[in-house]
Amino acid sequence: MKQSEVKELSVDDLGLKLVEAKKQHADLKMAHSVTPLENPLQIRRARRIVARLATELTKRENQ
């Protein structure tokens, strides 16, 4: 998910996407600890998506 896509979302949508992204990141980490993933860069990508969503949500709450 690109930053331009994140900026277009509403606050409620950001919250929902953040929960989904955190779950996906946790699932990827768990799957990688059991059996190495074919593409471990998925974990990094998921972590960065979580950070983008959380940052945008915090930014909007502070405005």
Stockholm file with secondary structure:
# STOCKHOLM 1.0

chainA/1-63         MKQSEVKELSVDDLGLKLVEAKKQHADLKMAHSVTPLENPLQIRRARRIVARLATELTKRENQ
#=GR chainA/1-63 SS CCHHHHHHSCHHHHHHHHHHHHHHHHHHHHHHHHSCCSCTHHHHHHHHHHHHHHHHHHHHHHC
#=GC SS_cons        CCHHHHHHSCHHHHHHHHHHHHHHHHHHHHHHHHSCCSCTHHHHHHHHHHHHHHHHHHHHHHC
//
